[in-house]
Amino acid sequence: MSLSELQKHKLRGWLKSKNVHPTCVSCGGTDWGAGEIVSAPILDTDGARLEDSHVPMVQLVCTNCSYLMLYAAVPIGLP
Ligand SMILES: [Zn+2]
């Protein structure tokens, strides 16, 4: 799911409030763009997918090399 302009604003505000200024581990760049909200399934101890359980994450994408960073979306207030 693409971020709306309001969600991008919320993400930028959250990153600023946490003093997050990431450096890209791939190229050393410091310019990032908002990507998508993605979701990963939660697995039980046997590796089976739990029904209706997932972890939403928001992508930060390096504008130089497209390396991706993921942040938990819920604490940021992004559904
Ligand atoms: Zn990069």
N, CA, C, O and the ligand as a Tripos MOL2 file, in Angstrom:
@<TRIPOS>MOLECULE
protein
  317   315    80     0     0
PROTEIN
NO_CHARGES

@<TRIPOS>ATOM
      1 N           0.8430   -1.1750    0.0000 N.3       1 MET1
      2 CA          0.0000    0.0000    0.0000 C.3       1 MET1
      3 C           0.8860    1.2350    0.0000 C.2       1 MET1
      4 O           1.7530    1.3880    0.8600 O.2       1 MET1
      5 N           0.6670    2.1040   -0.9570 N.am      2 SER2
      6 CA          1.4250    3.3550   -1.0070 C.3       2 SER2
      7 C           0.9970    4.2680    0.1370 C.2       2 SER2
      8 O          -0.1450    4.2160    0.5940 O.2       2 SER2
      9 N           1.9140    5.0900    0.5850 N.am      3 LEU3
     10 CA          1.5940    6.0410    1.6400 C.3       3 LEU3
     11 C           0.9020    7.2630    1.0510 C.2       3 LEU3
     12 O           1.2780    7.7570   -0.0120 O.2       3 LEU3
     13 N          -0.1060    7.7340    1.7550 N.am      4 SER4
     14 CA         -0.7510    8.9910    1.3770 C.3       4 SER4
     15 C           0.1740   10.1360    1.7830 C.2       4 SER4
     16 O           1.1400    9.9330    2.5190 O.2       4 SER4
     17 N          -0.1200   11.3060    1.3120 N.am      5 GLU5
     18 CA          0.6870   12.4690    1.7050 C.3       5 GLU5
     19 C           0.6220   12.6880    3.2150 C.2       5 GLU5
     20 O           1.6180   13.0770    3.8260 O.2       5 GLU5
     21 N          -0.5420   12.4420    3.8230 N.am      6 LEU6
     22 CA         -0.6870   12.5690    5.2760 C.3       6 LEU6
     23 C           0.1860   11.5410    5.9940 C.2       6 LEU6
     24 O           0.8190   11.8580    7.0010 O.2       6 LEU6
     25 N           0.2200   10.3160    5.4810 N.am      7 GLN7
     26 CA          1.0580    9.2850    6.0950 C.3       7 GLN7
     27 C           2.5430    9.6100    5.9240 C.2       7 GLN7
     28 O           3.3320    9.3830    6.8420 O.2       7 GLN7
     29 N           2.9320   10.1350    4.7670 N.am      8 LYS8
     30 CA          4.3250   10.5410    4.5740 C.3       8 LYS8
     31 C           4.6900   11.6380    5.5620 C.2       8 LYS8
     32 O           5.7850   11.6260    6.1250 O.2       8 LYS8
     33 N           3.7940   12.5750    5.7770 N.am      9 HIS9
     34 CA          4.0160   13.6610    6.7410 C.3       9 HIS9
     35 C           4.1780   13.0720    8.1510 C.2       9 HIS9
     36 O           5.0620   13.4750    8.9070 O.2       9 HIS9
     37 N           3.3130   12.1200    8.4840 N.am     10 LYS10
     38 CA          3.3820   11.4800    9.7980 C.3      10 LYS10
     39 C           4.7020   10.7320    9.9680 C.2      10 LYS10
     40 O           5.3170   10.7940   11.0320 O.2      10 LYS10
     41 N           5.1390   10.0270    8.9290 N.am     11 LEU11
     42 CA          6.4030    9.2930    8.9800 C.3      11 LEU11
     43 C           7.5780   10.2570    9.1690 C.2      11 LEU11
     44 O           8.4480   10.0190   10.0070 O.2      11 LEU11
     45 N           7.6030   11.3430    8.3920 N.am     12 ARG12
     46 CA          8.6950   12.3190    8.5410 C.3      12 ARG12
     47 C           8.7140   12.9030    9.9530 C.2      12 ARG12
     48 O           9.7830   13.0840   10.5350 O.2      12 ARG12
     49 N           7.5450   13.1940   10.5000 N.am     13 GLY13
     50 CA          7.4670   13.7340   11.8550 C.3      13 GLY13
     51 C           7.9460   12.7420   12.9030 C.2      13 GLY13
     52 O           8.6230   13.1080   13.8630 O.2      13 GLY13
     53 N           7.5840   11.4820   12.7020 N.am     14 TRP14
     54 CA          8.0140   10.4400   13.6570 C.3      14 TRP14
     55 C           9.5340   10.2790   13.5920 C.2      14 TRP14
     56 O          10.1960   10.2190   14.6280 O.2      14 TRP14
     57 N          10.0910   10.2080   12.3730 N.am     15 LEU15
     58 CA         11.5490   10.0550   12.2250 C.3      15 LEU15
     59 C          12.2730   11.2290   12.8890 C.2      15 LEU15
     60 O          13.2860   11.0340   13.5620 O.2      15 LEU15
     61 N          11.7590   12.4360   12.7010 N.am     16 LYS16
     62 CA         12.3740   13.6260   13.3080 C.3      16 LYS16
     63 C          12.2650   13.5640   14.8240 C.2      16 LYS16
     64 O          13.2140   13.9060   15.5300 O.2      16 LYS16
     65 N          11.1040   13.1250   15.3340 N.am     17 SER17
     66 CA         10.9110   13.0750   16.7880 C.3      17 SER17
     67 C          11.8270   12.0610   17.4540 C.2      17 SER17
     68 O          12.1530   12.1940   18.6340 O.2      17 SER17
     69 N          12.2420   11.0510   16.7020 N.am     18 LYS18
     70 CA         13.1350   10.0110   17.2320 C.3      18 LYS18
     71 C          14.5910   10.2830   16.8930 C.2      18 LYS18
     72 O          15.4690    9.4820   17.2160 O.2      18 LYS18
     73 N          14.8490   11.4110   16.2430 N.am     19 ASN19
     74 CA         16.2040   11.7880   15.8370 C.3      19 ASN19
     75 C          16.8380   10.7210   14.9340 C.2      19 ASN19
     76 O          18.0180   10.3960   15.0670 O.2      19 ASN19
     77 N          16.0340   10.1930   14.0260 N.am     20 VAL20
     78 CA         16.4990    9.1610   13.0920 C.3      20 VAL20
     79 C          17.0270    9.8360   11.8320 C.2      20 VAL20
     80 O          16.2920   10.5120   11.1120 O.2      20 VAL20
     81 N          18.3270    9.6340   11.5830 N.am     21 HIS21
     82 CA         18.9750   10.1490   10.3810 C.3      21 HIS21
     83 C          19.8130    9.0210    9.7910 C.2      21 HIS21
     84 O          21.0390    9.0370    9.8960 O.2      21 HIS21
     85 N          19.1490    8.0300    9.1640 N.am     22 PRO22
     86 CA         19.8900    6.8350    8.7440 C.3      22 PRO22
     87 C          20.8510    7.1060    7.5890 C.2      22 PRO22
     88 O          20.5930    7.9130    6.6960 O.2      22 PRO22
     89 N          21.9630    6.3950    7.6550 N.am     23 THR23
     90 CA         22.9200    6.3550    6.5520 C.3      23 THR23
     91 C          22.7570    5.0090    5.8690 C.2      23 THR23
     92 O          22.7030    3.9780    6.5400 O.2      23 THR23
     93 N          22.6780    5.0030    4.5670 N.am     24 CYS24
     94 CA         22.4790    3.7700    3.8110 C.3      24 CYS24
     95 C          23.6860    2.8560    3.9870 C.2      24 CYS24
     96 O          24.8190    3.2720    3.7440 O.2      24 CYS24
     97 N          23.4540    1.6170    4.4080 N.am     25 VAL25
     98 CA         24.5540    0.6680    4.5950 C.3      25 VAL25
     99 C          25.0930    0.1750    3.2570 C.2      25 VAL25
    100 O          26.1690   -0.4190    3.2020 O.2      25 VAL25
    101 N          24.3650    0.4150    2.2010 N.am     26 SER26
    102 CA         24.7880   -0.0560    0.8830 C.3      26 SER26
    103 C          25.6780    0.9530    0.1660 C.2      26 SER26
    104 O          26.7050    0.5870   -0.4040 O.2      26 SER26
    105 N          25.2790    2.2340    0.1960 N.am     27 CYS27
    106 CA         26.0250    3.2300   -0.5940 C.3      27 CYS27
    107 C          26.5000    4.4250    0.2320 C.2      27 CYS27
    108 O          27.2480    5.2620   -0.2740 O.2      27 CYS27
    109 N          26.0790    4.5170    1.4900 N.am     28 GLY28
    110 CA         26.4840    5.6440    2.3160 C.3      28 GLY28
    111 C          25.6330    6.8740    2.1300 C.2      28 GLY28
    112 O          25.9020    7.9090    2.7410 O.2      28 GLY28
    113 N          24.6090    6.7860    1.2970 N.am     29 GLY29
    114 CA         23.7170    7.9170    1.0640 C.3      29 GLY29
    115 C          22.8910    8.2300    2.3000 C.2      29 GLY29
    116 O          22.7340    7.3960    3.1920 O.2      29 GLY29
    117 N          22.3700    9.4370    2.3320 N.am     30 THR30
    118 CA         21.5570    9.8500    3.4770 C.3      30 THR30
    119 C          20.2050   10.4000    3.0460 C.2      30 THR30
    120 O          19.4990   11.0070    3.8520 O.2      30 THR30
    121 N          19.8390   10.1970    1.7950 N.am     31 ASP31
    122 CA         18.5660   10.7070    1.2910 C.3      31 ASP31
    123 C          17.6090    9.5390    1.0780 C.2      31 ASP31
    124 O          17.8930    8.6220    0.3080 O.2      31 ASP31
    125 N          16.4960    9.5840    1.7560 N.am     32 TRP32
    126 CA         15.5430    8.4720    1.7480 C.3      32 TRP32
    127 C          14.1700    8.9520    1.3150 C.2      32 TRP32
    128 O          13.7770   10.0940    1.5570 O.2      32 TRP32
    129 N          13.4540    8.0440    0.6680 N.am     33 GLY33
    130 CA         12.0730    8.3140    0.3200 C.3      33 GLY33
    131 C          11.1690    7.2910    0.9740 C.2      33 GLY33
    132 O          11.6010    6.1880    1.3080 O.2      33 GLY33
    133 N           9.9180    7.6600    1.1530 N.am     34 ALA34
    134 CA          8.9480    6.7210    1.6930 C.3      34 ALA34
    135 C           8.5650    5.7220    0.6160 C.2      34 ALA34
    136 O           8.3210    6.0950   -0.5310 O.2      34 ALA34
    137 N           8.5120    4.4520    0.9900 N.am     35 GLY35
    138 CA          8.1190    3.4100    0.0490 C.3      35 GLY35
    139 C           6.6730    3.0220    0.2530 C.2      35 GLY35
    140 O           5.7660    3.8450    0.1290 O.2      35 GLY35
    141 N           6.4760    1.7710    0.5650 N.am     36 GLU36
    142 CA          5.1420    1.2000    0.7240 C.3      36 GLU36
    143 C           4.9780    0.6900    2.1550 C.2      36 GLU36
    144 O           5.9570    0.5080    2.8800 O.2      36 GLU36
    145 N           3.7320    0.4660    2.5450 N.am     37 ILE37
    146 CA          3.4710   -0.3000    3.7490 C.3      37 ILE37
    147 C           3.3080   -1.7450    3.3060 C.2      37 ILE37
    148 O           2.4660   -2.0660    2.4680 O.2      37 ILE37
    149 N           4.1310   -2.6080    3.8860 N.am     38 VAL38
    150 CA          4.0970   -4.0280    3.5510 C.3      38 VAL38
    151 C           3.7950   -4.8010    4.8270 C.2      38 VAL38
    152 O           3.8050   -4.2360    5.9210 O.2      38 VAL38
    153 N           3.5300   -6.0820    4.6840 N.am     39 SER39
    154 CA          3.1450   -6.8780    5.8370 C.3      39 SER39
    155 C           3.7850   -8.2480    5.7490 C.2      39 SER39
    156 O           3.8470   -8.8490    4.6770 O.2      39 SER39
    157 N           4.2610   -8.7380    6.8890 N.am     40 ALA40
    158 CA          4.8370  -10.0800    6.9630 C.3      40 ALA40
    159 C           3.9710  -10.9320    7.8720 C.2      40 ALA40
    160 O           3.4980  -10.4510    8.9010 O.2      40 ALA40
    161 N           3.7520  -12.1950    7.5090 N.am     41 PRO41
    162 CA          2.9430  -13.0680    8.3600 C.3      41 PRO41
    163 C           3.6880  -13.4310    9.6380 C.2      41 PRO41
    164 O           4.9180  -13.4690    9.6670 O.2      41 PRO41
    165 N           2.9260  -13.6960   10.6900 N.am     42 ILE42
    166 CA          3.4980  -14.1910   11.9420 C.3      42 ILE42
    167 C           3.3570  -15.7090   11.9270 C.2      42 ILE42
    168 O           2.2960  -16.2450   11.6090 O.2      42 ILE42
    169 N           4.4530  -16.3930   12.2780 N.am     43 LEU43
    170 CA          4.4780  -17.8560   12.2520 C.3      43 LEU43
    171 C           4.4580  -18.4030   13.6690 C.2      43 LEU43
    172 O           4.9670  -17.7710   14.5950 O.2      43 LEU43
    173 N           3.8640  -19.5920   13.8350 N.am     44 ASP44
    174 CA          3.9240  -20.2320   15.1470 C.3      44 ASP44
    175 C           5.2670  -20.9600   15.2870 C.2      44 ASP44
    176 O           6.1030  -20.8880   14.3870 O.2      44 ASP44
    177 N           5.4780  -21.6550   16.4040 N.am     45 THR45
    178 CA          6.7730  -22.2840   16.6570 C.3      45 THR45
    179 C           7.0800  -23.4080   15.6730 C.2      45 THR45
    180 O           8.2330  -23.8240   15.5550 O.2      45 THR45
    181 N           6.0710  -23.9010   14.9690 N.am     46 ASP46
    182 CA          6.2940  -24.9330   13.9520 C.3      46 ASP46
    183 C           6.4790  -24.3340   12.5650 C.2      46 ASP46
    184 O           6.6620  -25.0610   11.5880 O.2      46 ASP46
    185 N           6.4330  -23.0230   12.4790 N.am     47 GLY47
    186 CA          6.6170  -22.3570   11.1980 C.3      47 GLY47
    187 C           5.3430  -22.2070   10.3960 C.2      47 GLY47
    188 O           5.3780  -21.7690    9.2460 O.2      47 GLY47
    189 N           4.2280  -22.5640   10.9850 N.am     48 ALA48
    190 CA          2.9490  -22.4130   10.2810 C.3      48 ALA48
    191 C           2.4290  -20.9890   10.4620 C.2      48 ALA48
    192 O           2.5890  -20.3870   11.5240 O.2      48 ALA48
    193 N           1.8240  -20.4780    9.4410 N.am     49 ARG49
    194 CA          1.2970  -19.1190    9.4720 C.3      49 ARG49
    195 C           0.0760  -19.0430   10.3880 C.2      49 ARG49
    196 O          -0.8460  -19.8510   10.2770 O.2      49 ARG49
    197 N           0.0790  -18.0710   11.2870 N.am     50 LEU50
    198 CA         -1.0730  -17.8380   12.1430 C.3      50 LEU50
    199 C          -2.1190  -17.0670   11.3560 C.2      50 LEU50
    200 O          -1.8070  -16.0720   10.7020 O.2      50 LEU50
    201 N          -3.3300  -17.5200   11.4210 N.am     51 GLU51
    202 CA         -4.4180  -16.8670   10.6900 C.3      51 GLU51
    203 C          -4.5670  -15.4090   11.1230 C.2      51 GLU51
    204 O          -4.5310  -15.1030   12.3150 O.2      51 GLU51
    205 N          -4.7280  -14.5370   10.1760 N.am     52 ASP52
    206 CA         -5.0170  -13.1210   10.4150 C.3      52 ASP52
    207 C          -3.9900  -12.4280   11.3030 C.2      52 ASP52
    208 O          -4.3130  -11.4390   11.9610 O.2      52 ASP52
    209 N          -2.7650  -12.9290   11.3300 N.am     53 SER53
    210 CA         -1.7130  -12.2830   12.1120 C.3      53 SER53
    211 C          -0.6140  -11.8190   11.1770 C.2      53 SER53
    212 O          -0.1170  -12.5870   10.3540 O.2      53 SER53
    213 N          -0.2410  -10.5680   11.3080 N.am     54 HIS54
    214 CA          0.8080  -10.0350   10.4690 C.3      54 HIS54
    215 C           1.4480   -8.8300   11.1500 C.2      54 HIS54
    216 O           0.8890   -8.2450   12.0770 O.2      54 HIS54
    217 N           2.6220   -8.4800   10.6700 N.am     55 VAL55
    218 CA          3.3470   -7.3260   11.1850 C.3      55 VAL55
    219 C           3.4570   -6.3030   10.0550 C.2      55 VAL55
    220 O           4.2020   -6.5230    9.1000 O.2      55 VAL55
    221 N           2.7250   -5.1840   10.1490 N.am     56 PRO56
    222 CA          2.8600   -4.1680    9.1110 C.3      56 PRO56
    223 C           4.1520   -3.3640    9.2940 C.2      56 PRO56
    224 O           4.5420   -3.0220   10.4100 O.2      56 PRO56
    225 N           4.7920   -3.0780    8.1740 N.am     57 MET57
    226 CA          6.0600   -2.3370    8.1950 C.3      57 MET57
    227 C           6.0410   -1.2750    7.1100 C.2      57 MET57
    228 O           5.4010   -1.4440    6.0720 O.2      57 MET57
    229 N           6.7390   -0.1920    7.3550 N.am     58 VAL58
    230 CA          6.8430    0.8620    6.3450 C.3      58 VAL58
    231 C           8.2780    0.8800    5.8160 C.2      58 VAL58
    232 O           9.2440    0.7490    6.5680 O.2      58 VAL58
    233 N           8.3800    1.0440    4.5130 N.am     59 GLN59
    234 CA          9.6770    1.0430    3.8600 C.3      59 GLN59
    235 C          10.2540    2.4560    3.7850 C.2      59 GLN59
    236 O           9.5340    3.4210    3.5280 O.2      59 GLN59
    237 N          11.5670    2.5590    4.0150 N.am     60 LEU60
    238 CA         12.3290    3.7430    3.6150 C.3      60 LEU60
    239 C          13.2420    3.2700    2.4940 C.2      60 LEU60
    240 O          13.9020    2.2390    2.6270 O.2      60 LEU60
    241 N          13.2850    3.9990    1.4080 N.am     61 VAL61
    242 CA         14.0390    3.5830    0.2310 C.3      61 VAL61
    243 C          15.1390    4.6060   -0.0390 C.2      61 VAL61
    244 O          14.8700    5.7980   -0.1850 O.2      61 VAL61
    245 N          16.3810    4.1280   -0.1040 N.am     62 CYS62
    246 CA         17.5050    5.0090   -0.4420 C.3      62 CYS62
    247 C          17.2770    5.5510   -1.8540 C.2      62 CYS62
    248 O          17.0530    4.7860   -2.7920 O.2      62 CYS62
    249 N          17.3380    6.8800   -1.9950 N.am     63 THR63
    250 CA         17.0600    7.4710   -3.2990 C.3      63 THR63
    251 C          18.2170    7.2650   -4.2770 C.2      63 THR63
    252 O          18.0610    7.4970   -5.4760 O.2      63 THR63
    253 N          19.3850    6.8280   -3.7710 N.am     64 ASN64
    254 CA         20.5120    6.5850   -4.6730 C.3      64 ASN64
    255 C          20.5440    5.1500   -5.1760 C.2      64 ASN64
    256 O          20.6040    4.9190   -6.3840 O.2      64 ASN64
    257 N          20.5030    4.1670   -4.2480 N.am     65 CYS65
    258 CA         20.7130    2.7740   -4.6580 C.3      65 CYS65
    259 C          19.4920    1.8770   -4.4410 C.2      65 CYS65
    260 O          19.5350    0.6910   -4.7670 O.2      65 CYS65
    261 N          18.4210    2.4210   -3.9030 N.am     66 SER66
    262 CA         17.1610    1.6900   -3.6840 C.3      66 SER66
    263 C          17.2320    0.6440   -2.5770 C.2      66 SER66
    264 O          16.3680   -0.2280   -2.4930 O.2      66 SER66
    265 N          18.2550    0.7240   -1.7270 N.am     67 TYR67
    266 CA         18.2880   -0.1510   -0.5560 C.3      67 TYR67
    267 C          17.0620    0.1490    0.3060 C.2      67 TYR67
    268 O          16.6440    1.3000    0.4280 O.2      67 TYR67
    269 N          16.4850   -0.9130    0.9070 N.am     68 LEU68
    270 CA         15.2760   -0.7560    1.7230 C.3      68 LEU68
    271 C          15.5750   -0.9130    3.2010 C.2      68 LEU68
    272 O          16.3330   -1.7940    3.6070 O.2      68 LEU68
    273 N          14.9690   -0.0500    3.9960 N.am     69 MET69
    274 CA         14.9340   -0.2140    5.4510 C.3      69 MET69
    275 C          13.4710   -0.3630    5.8340 C.2      69 MET69
    276 O          12.5890    0.1970    5.1830 O.2      69 MET69
    277 N          13.2200   -1.1200    6.8950 N.am     70 LEU70
    278 CA         11.8520   -1.3360    7.3500 C.3      70 LEU70
    279 C          11.7030   -0.8770    8.7920 C.2      70 LEU70
    280 O          12.5700   -1.1290    9.6280 O.2      70 LEU70
    281 N          10.5990   -0.2040    9.0740 N.am     71 TYR71
    282 CA         10.2350    0.1970   10.4290 C.3      71 TYR71
    283 C           8.8560   -0.3640   10.7310 C.2      71 TYR71
    284 O           8.0010   -0.4470    9.8500 O.2      71 TYR71
    285 N           8.6480   -0.7480   11.9850 N.am     72 ALA72
    286 CA          7.3220   -1.2090   12.4060 C.3      72 ALA72
    287 C           6.3320   -0.0720   12.2190 C.2      72 ALA72
    288 O           6.5500    1.0310   12.7200 O.2      72 ALA72
    289 N           5.2510   -0.3320   11.5060 N.am     73 ALA73
    290 CA          4.3160    0.7280   11.1490 C.3      73 ALA73
    291 C           3.3940    1.1220   12.3040 C.2      73 ALA73
    292 O           3.0320    2.2920   12.4280 O.2      73 ALA73
    293 N           3.0140    0.1760   13.1410 N.am     74 VAL74
    294 CA          2.0210    0.4500   14.1910 C.3      74 VAL74
    295 C           2.5160    1.4940   15.1890 C.2      74 VAL74
    296 O           1.7770    2.4350   15.4780 O.2      74 VAL74
    297 N           3.7440    1.3730   15.7370 N.am     75 PRO75
    298 CA          4.1850    2.4100   16.6840 C.3      75 PRO75
    299 C           4.2690    3.8030   16.0650 C.2      75 PRO75
    300 O           4.1930    4.8030   16.7800 O.2      75 PRO75
    301 N           4.4210    3.8760   14.7590 N.am     76 ILE76
    302 CA          4.4740    5.1630   14.0740 C.3      76 ILE76
    303 C           3.0590    5.7200   13.8910 C.2      76 ILE76
    304 O           2.8720    6.9100   13.6390 O.2      76 ILE76
    305 N           2.0810    4.8430   14.0210 N.am     77 GLY77
    306 CA          0.6950    5.2700   13.8410 C.3      77 GLY77
    307 C           0.2200    5.0720   12.4080 C.2      77 GLY77
    308 O          -0.7730    5.6590   11.9780 O.2      77 GLY77
    309 N           0.9510    4.2320   11.6800 N.am     78 LEU78
    310 CA          0.5530    3.9190   10.3070 C.3      78 LEU78
    311 C          -0.1070    2.5490   10.3140 C.2      78 LEU78
    312 O           0.5270    1.5640   10.6920 O.2      78 LEU78
    313 N          -1.3440    2.4680    9.9130 N.am     79 PRO79
    314 CA         -2.0440    1.1710    9.9770 C.3      79 PRO79
    315 C          -1.5020    0.1780    8.9740 C.2      79 PRO79
    316 O          -1.9820   -0.9530    8.9030 O.2      79 PRO79
    317 ZN         21.9190    3.5770   -0.8310 Zn       80 ZN80
@<TRIPOS>BOND
     1     1     2 1
     2     2     3 1
     3     3     4 2
     4     3     5 am
     5     5     6 1
     6     6     7 1
     7     7     8 2
     8     7     9 am
     9     9    10 1
    10    10    11 1
    11    11    12 2
    12    11    13 am
    13    13    14 1
    14    14    15 1
    15    15    16 2
    16    15    17 am
    17    17    18 1
    18    18    19 1
    19    19    20 2
    20    19    21 am
    21    21    22 1
    22    22    23 1
    23    23    24 2
    24    23    25 am
    25    25    26 1
    26    26    27 1
    27    27    28 2
    28    27    29 am
    29    29    30 1
    30    30    31 1
    31    31    32 2
    32    31    33 am
    33    33    34 1
    34    34    35 1
    35    35    36 2
    36    35    37 am
    37    37    38 1
    38    38    39 1
    39    39    40 2
    40    39    41 am
    41    41    42 1
    42    42    43 1
    43    43    44 2
    44    43    45 am
    45    45    46 1
    46    46    47 1
    47    47    48 2
    48    47    49 am
    49    49    50 1
    50    50    51 1
    51    51    52 2
    52    51    53 am
    53    53    54 1
    54    54    55 1
    55    55    56 2
    56    55    57 am
    57    57    58 1
    58    58    59 1
    59    59    60 2
    60    59    61 am
    61    61    62 1
    62    62    63 1
    63    63    64 2
    64    63    65 am
    65    65    66 1
    66    66    67 1
    67    67    68 2
    68    67    69 am
    69    69    70 1
    70    70    71 1
    71    71    72 2
    72    71    73 am
    73    73    74 1
    74    74    75 1
    75    75    76 2
    76    75    77 am
    77    77    78 1
    78    78    79 1
    79    79    80 2
    80    79    81 am
    81    81    82 1
    82    82    83 1
    83    83    84 2
    84    83    85 am
    85    85    86 1
    86    86    87 1
    87    87    88 2
    88    87    89 am
    89    89    90 1
    90    90    91 1
    91    91    92 2
    92    91    93 am
    93    93    94 1
    94    94    95 1
    95    95    96 2
    96    95    97 am
    97    97    98 1
    98    98    99 1
    99    99   100 2
   100    99   101 am
   101   101   102 1
   102   102   103 1
   103   103   104 2
   104   103   105 am
   105   105   106 1
   106   106   107 1
   107   107   108 2
   108   107   109 am
   109   109   110 1
   110   110   111 1
   111   111   112 2
   112   111   113 am
   113   113   114 1
   114   114   115 1
   115   115   116 2
   116   115   117 am
   117   117   118 1
   118   118   119 1
   119   119   120 2
   120   119   121 am
   121   121   122 1
   122   122   123 1
   123   123   124 2
   124   123   125 am
   125   125   126 1
   126   126   127 1
   127   127   128 2
   128   127   129 am
   129   129   130 1
   130   130   131 1
   131   131   132 2
   132   131   133 am
   133   133   134 1
   134   134   135 1
   135   135   136 2
   136   135   137 am
   137   137   138 1
   138   138   139 1
   139   139   140 2
   140   139   141 am
   141   141   142 1
   142   142   143 1
   143   143   144 2
   144   143   145 am
   145   145   146 1
   146   146   147 1
   147   147   148 2
   148   147   149 am
   149   149   150 1
   150   150   151 1
   151   151   152 2
   152   151   153 am
   153   153   154 1
   154   154   155 1
   155   155   156 2
   156   155   157 am
   157   157   158 1
   158   158   159 1
   159   159   160 2
   160   159   161 am
   161   161   162 1
   162   162   163 1
   163   163   164 2
   164   163   165 am
   165   165   166 1
   166   166   167 1
   167   167   168 2
   168   167   169 am
   169   169   170 1
   170   170   171 1
   171   171   172 2
   172   171   173 am
   173   173   174 1
   174   174   175 1
   175   175   176 2
   176   175   177 am
   177   177   178 1
   178   178   179 1
   179   179   180 2
   180   179   181 am
   181   181   182 1
   182   182   183 1
   183   183   184 2
   184   183   185 am
   185   185   186 1
   186   186   187 1
   187   187   188 2
   188   187   189 am
   189   189   190 1
   190   190   191 1
   191   191   192 2
   192   191   193 am
   193   193   194 1
   194   194   195 1
   195   195   196 2
   196   195   197 am
   197   197   198 1
   198   198   199 1
   199   199   200 2
   200   199   201 am
   201   201   202 1
   202   202   203 1
   203   203   204 2
   204   203   205 am
   205   205   206 1
   206   206   207 1
   207   207   208 2
   208   207   209 am
   209   209   210 1
   210   210   211 1
   211   211   212 2
   212   211   213 am
   213   213   214 1
   214   214   215 1
   215   215   216 2
   216   215   217 am
   217   217   218 1
   218   218   219 1
   219   219   220 2
   220   219   221 am
   221   221   222 1
   222   222   223 1
   223   223   224 2
   224   223   225 am
   225   225   226 1
   226   226   227 1
   227   227   228 2
   228   227   229 am
   229   229   230 1
   230   230   231 1
   231   231   232 2
   232   231   233 am
   233   233   234 1
   234   234   235 1
   235   235   236 2
   236   235   237 am
   237   237   238 1
   238   238   239 1
   239   239   240 2
   240   239   241 am
   241   241   242 1
   242   242   243 1
   243   243   244 2
   244   243   245 am
   245   245   246 1
   246   246   247 1
   247   247   248 2
   248   247   249 am
   249   249   250 1
   250   250   251 1
   251   251   252 2
   252   251   253 am
   253   253   254 1
   254   254   255 1
   255   255   256 2
   256   255   257 am
   257   257   258 1
   258   258   259 1
   259   259   260 2
   260   259   261 am
   261   261   262 1
   262   262   263 1
   263   263   264 2
   264   263   265 am
   265   265   266 1
   266   266   267 1
   267   267   268 2
   268   267   269 am
   269   269   270 1
   270   270   271 1
   271   271   272 2
   272   271   273 am
   273   273   274 1
   274   274   275 1
   275   275   276 2
   276   275   277 am
   277   277   278 1
   278   278   279 1
   279   279   280 2
   280   279   281 am
   281   281   282 1
   282   282   283 1
   283   283   284 2
   284   283   285 am
   285   285   286 1
   286   286   287 1
   287   287   288 2
   288   287   289 am
   289   289   290 1
   290   290   291 1
   291   291   292 2
   292   291   293 am
   293   293   294 1
   294   294   295 1
   295   295   296 2
   296   295   297 am
   297   297   298 1
   298   298   299 1
   299   299   300 2
   300   299   301 am
   301   301   302 1
   302   302   303 1
   303   303   304 2
   304   303   305 am
   305   305   306 1
   306   306   307 1
   307   307   308 2
   308   307   309 am
   309   309   310 1
   310   310   311 1
   311   311   312 2
   312   311   313 am
   313   313   314 1
   314   314   315 1
   315   315   316 2
@<TRIPOS>SUBSTRUCTURE
     1 MET1         2 RESIDUE 1 A MET
     2 SER2         6 RESIDUE 1 A SER
     3 LEU3        10 RESIDUE 1 A LEU
     4 SER4        14 RESIDUE 1 A SER
     5 GLU5        18 RESIDUE 1 A GLU
     6 LEU6        22 RESIDUE 1 A LEU
     7 GLN7        26 RESIDUE 1 A GLN
     8 LYS8        30 RESIDUE 1 A LYS
     9 HIS9        34 RESIDUE 1 A HIS
    10 LYS10       38 RESIDUE 1 A LYS
    11 LEU11       42 RESIDUE 1 A LEU
    12 ARG12       46 RESIDUE 1 A ARG
    13 GLY13       50 RESIDUE 1 A GLY
    14 TRP14       54 RESIDUE 1 A TRP
    15 LEU15       58 RESIDUE 1 A LEU
    16 LYS16       62 RESIDUE 1 A LYS
    17 SER17       66 RESIDUE 1 A SER
    18 LYS18       70 RESIDUE 1 A LYS
    19 ASN19       74 RESIDUE 1 A ASN
    20 VAL20       78 RESIDUE 1 A VAL
    21 HIS21       82 RESIDUE 1 A HIS
    22 PRO22       86 RESIDUE 1 A PRO
    23 THR23       90 RESIDUE 1 A THR
    24 CYS24       94 RESIDUE 1 A CYS
    25 VAL25       98 RESIDUE 1 A VAL
    26 SER26      102 RESIDUE 1 A SER
    27 CYS27      106 RESIDUE 1 A CYS
    28 GLY28      110 RESIDUE 1 A GLY
    29 GLY29      114 RESIDUE 1 A GLY
    30 THR30      118 RESIDUE 1 A THR
    31 ASP31      122 RESIDUE 1 A ASP
    32 TRP32      126 RESIDUE 1 A TRP
    33 GLY33      130 RESIDUE 1 A GLY
    34 ALA34      134 RESIDUE 1 A ALA
    35 GLY35      138 RESIDUE 1 A GLY
    36 GLU36      142 RESIDUE 1 A GLU
    37 ILE37      146 RESIDUE 1 A ILE
    38 VAL38      150 RESIDUE 1 A VAL
    39 SER39      154 RESIDUE 1 A SER
    40 ALA40      158 RESIDUE 1 A ALA
    41 PRO41      162 RESIDUE 1 A PRO
    42 ILE42      166 RESIDUE 1 A ILE
    43 LEU43      170 RESIDUE 1 A LEU
    44 ASP44      174 RESIDUE 1 A ASP
    45 THR45      178 RESIDUE 1 A THR
    46 ASP46      182 RESIDUE 1 A ASP
    47 GLY47      186 RESIDUE 1 A GLY
    48 ALA48      190 RESIDUE 1 A ALA
    49 ARG49      194 RESIDUE 1 A ARG
    50 LEU50      198 RESIDUE 1 A LEU
    51 GLU51      202 RESIDUE 1 A GLU
    52 ASP52      206 RESIDUE 1 A ASP
    53 SER53      210 RESIDUE 1 A SER
    54 HIS54      214 RESIDUE 1 A HIS
    55 VAL55      218 RESIDUE 1 A VAL
    56 PRO56      222 RESIDUE 1 A PRO
    57 MET57      226 RESIDUE 1 A MET
    58 VAL58      230 RESIDUE 1 A VAL
    59 GLN59      234 RESIDUE 1 A GLN
    60 LEU60      238 RESIDUE 1 A LEU
    61 VAL61      242 RESIDUE 1 A VAL
    62 CYS62      246 RESIDUE 1 A CYS
    63 THR63      250 RESIDUE 1 A THR
    64 ASN64      254 RESIDUE 1 A ASN
    65 CYS65      258 RESIDUE 1 A CYS
    66 SER66      262 RESIDUE 1 A SER
    67 TYR67      266 RESIDUE 1 A TYR
    68 LEU68      270 RESIDUE 1 A LEU
    69 MET69      274 RESIDUE 1 A MET
    70 LEU70      278 RESIDUE 1 A LEU
    71 TYR71      282 RESIDUE 1 A TYR
    72 ALA72      286 RESIDUE 1 A ALA
    73 ALA73      290 RESIDUE 1 A ALA
    74 VAL74      294 RESIDUE 1 A VAL
    75 PRO75      298 RESIDUE 1 A PRO
    76 ILE76      302 RESIDUE 1 A ILE
    77 GLY77      306 RESIDUE 1 A GLY
    78 LEU78      310 RESIDUE 1 A LEU
    79 PRO79      314 RESIDUE 1 A PRO
    80 ZN80       317 GROUP 0 **** ****
